[in-house]
Amino acid sequence: MPGAILRVVPILPATDISRSIAFYKLLGFSAREYQGAGGGGGYAFLTRDTFDIHLYHVDELAGGGSPSGVYFYLAPGTAATLEAEFRSASAPILSPLAPRPWELNEFVLSDPDGNLLRFGEPTA
């Protein structure tokens, strides 16, 4: 059935949902924490523009760090402005905006649990 998948939403691990929500709000995401049965705040819904990320609580990360990540493909000409927005919000940029061999201008940051967030726009 072609066209059955409407969207994909990454689900990232977080050891402290409140801390992660605060971080993603710095990046301009809105957030809603889900209170499941028994009141446990083990899940969060994050949205920026029309894109979503979900967070789920884990007590600890396997191997001490997260192997997870998200790639955000940006409209041409927007990466520098977005990187500047994140820098002004004091988001830690791990790798600054630069042309990459895979023909994208890209910058990378990490959330508090080590989930990599890569942002790129076409170089051509």
N, C-alpha and C positions, 0 to 999 in steps of 0.2 A: 504494500500500500504506500505509494509515494506521497511524501508530504505529511506523514502521520506525526513526525516529531516536530513539536512547536518550538521548543527551546531546550537548552541544556543549562543546568544550574550546578556549579561546583559546590561541594560540601567539604569544608575545611575543619580540621580539628583545632580545638582551643582549650587550653587548660584553665583559663579564667574568662568566662563569657563577657563579664562586665568590662574587663580590661580590653578585650578585643573589640567590643562595641565602641569604646572610647577611641581606640586607634582608627577604626574604619570611619568614624564620624569626622576625624581630622581630614580624611581623604574625600569628604563630601557625601558619604553614604548615609542614608537614613537607616534606622535600625528598629526592629521590634523583637523583643525577647519573648520566647514562647514559654509559658508556664504550664508544664504538663501535669498529669495527675499527681497529686501529692505535693504540688507547688515547686518541683525542681526546675530551675532555670537552666535546662541543659541544651537549649537550642536557640538560635537567633536567625532572623531573616534580615538581610542587608540589601539595600537597593540604591543604585545611582543611575541616573538617566533611565534607561529601560532594562538595565542588567541587574541580575541578582546573584548574591553569594549567600550561602547558608553556613552557619557555624554550628558545630556540635561539641558538647563538653566531653573531654577525656581527662582522667585523673593525671595521666602522664603520657608523654609522647614516646613512642617506641624508639629506642636508640638515642633518646635525649633530644631529638629534633624531628621536625615534620618533613616528610618527603613530598608534601603536596604543594601545588601551585596553581596559578591561574594566568592565562595570557589574555590581555585585552588588546584587540586589534583596533587601532584608532583611525579616525578620519585623517587623510593627508593634511599636513600643516598644523596639527593640534598637539603634537607630543611636547614641544618646547613649552607651550603655555601650561599644559597639565603638569609637567615636571616642576615648573616655577610655582604653580599653585601648591603642590605638595611640599616643596621646600619652604614656602612661606608659612605652612602649617607645621613645620618642624618634623615632617615625616623623614625617617632615615633612608636616604637613597644609597643603595649598595653599589650600584653601577650607574654612572651618569649617562645622560642621553648621548648616544654616539651611533654612527652607522655600523651595522654588523654585516658579516659576510653573507648572511642569509637575506640580504636586501631589505632590511628594515632598520629604521632609526629607532633605537630601543633604550629604555632605562628600566632599572630593576630596583624594587624595594622588598622588604620583608616585614611581615606582621610580627607581633610579639611572640608568636609560637614558631617562627621560622618558615611559615608558608610564604613562598616566593610569589610576588606579584610583578609580572612583566608587562610593560606597556610599549607598543610599537606601532609605527606607521610606515607605509611603503616609502622606499628611497626614490623610486622612479615615478 
